[in-house]
């Protein structure tokens, strides 16, 4: 009895396992089909592609193969020229700060003179003094290439704002011999009310030595600002023997409290070569400033070898 029950139980278990396997297989196939049918068409190719083997990577081109072009595309040409043109255009912008900024950028001297100088000359009489100042400074950068700006710079020496007059004198100095027509204007400006302007003018006359400037430079030796007096003596030294009329003033300048002035005066006397200065230069050999005594010795050797 017990054996029969065991056999019956085993048989029922086998039947249940076969039935369960049948239903599981049927359900699994249906679910796969449902997924395939419910997947949008634009996704299915991707799913299918994901199961495909990865195609081999294309081989790198052989550098020796001249059919393969390695040349990179060339950058746009003329970008620098366009930048230059934009700067020139900005010099006439309605906003004065933009005009000043453009002039300041032109101070690097990168823009060719044939483009920059005419535009700067046109901008020199700008209504804003801050623009005029930077324009004059920019013209100085171009040196003798800015020779056409001399008339405008001569006018700028009379500007109501000393910040403009000063760089105008410096620009004339930078232009050099091509600015000789400005010498009378520079001589007049040695009497400017601002010492910074007088100093720049004296330096300009160092670059543009002319006998006509001797009287004004002699007066400048007694300027209240020692920088002006020192540069005036250097201008007289550049004029040389033609500055003989300044010897009396130069001998007096040998007693100046500032050693730069004494040194410049001694040097100028040596360049002029007037023997009347020998006694004063001998006294200067004992100057407390070594450079002054050295310059005095060299001046004496030049006057009386």
Secondary structure, DSSP 4 states (H G I P E B T S, - for coil): -HHHHHHHHHHHHHHHHHHHHHHHHHHHHHHHHHHHHHS-HHHHHHHHHHTSPPPPPPPPPPTT-TTS--PPPPPPTTHHHHHHHHHHHHTT-SSHHHHHHHHHHHTT--S-HHHHHHHHHHHTT-SSHHHHHHHHHHHHHTGGGGGGGHHHHHHHTT-SSHHHHHHHHHHHHHHGGGGGGGHHHHHHHTT-SSHHHHHHHHHHHHHT--GGGHHHHHHHTT-SSHHHHHHHHHHHHHHGGGGGGGHHHHHHHTT-SSHHHHHHHHHHHHHHT-GGGHHHHHHHTT-SSHHHHHHHHHHHHHH--
